């Protein structure tokens, strides 16, 4: 589906969110003015598993927040902490000239920016809008165009590292946008991440994130398959994980986020795969990778297979579980 069609459709079907970005000539002056007013309110939209701890880290660094989430209950603890809670993205834009969005899908981002009560209904000229959602790069580019028409700046800055890194402030941000604006974005993003990397023009942050998550899905499935095979061959799972992690098969899925219950503490596999990064979201990101591969005529044989596996998991009751539940899925699906 073309991004321009999504933009038109958002206004008639979803919830609230509409238009803007600014001429490059005023960029450096605006960066300076934002830096001098570094502790002015920051808007934050989207308080899910990732957005909640990210917003809290901004609070820890002394930034007053203007908060919105489609689920009012998600805002309660922030309101109790003295932060300002408003009733729409437009209200956020009215009260803050630096806004971070952290939303699940492309359509949610379109709604947040371009809907009936979206950010762009009230955005101020010179505002800095940072989208940390993982969405289609073409949607980021379309949003940037709409933002620019309104005299504001849009940057895509998706994240990697998971909920644990969001809590500890050690996320990696992959940033796309006007390079002159990167310093202003980094000021905020460094409060939530230990790595803030400039990738290029708008959309390149999303491109980097899509590639990362495709590799993550492939490596998680590979780790789950290797652990399952080893266990069925009589190996103790903790011993096998130890061996893998001192050998050439080591990866993040094996040494930091092991999918086998009982091997590690503090990861979703130790909590019945609750929390973390949902299977539905992984399937969505793999769909973005598949679309991008089709558009660029890039072969992604393992990426396509991973996409099918995670779609199958969603259809078989794993949609709300962490994506590492692929281990449980493989254990139960002996006839695959």
Helices and strands as residue ranges (DSSP letters): H 3-13, G 24-26, H 27-36, E 42-45, H 51-60, E 65-68, G 72-75, H 76-80, E 84-85, H 89-95, E 98-101, H 106-114, G 119-121, E 128-131, H 137-149, E 153-160, H 162-168, E 171-176, G 179-181, H 182-189, E 193-200, H 204-232, H 237-244, H 252-255, G 268-271, H 279-296, H 301-315, G 323-325, H 326-332
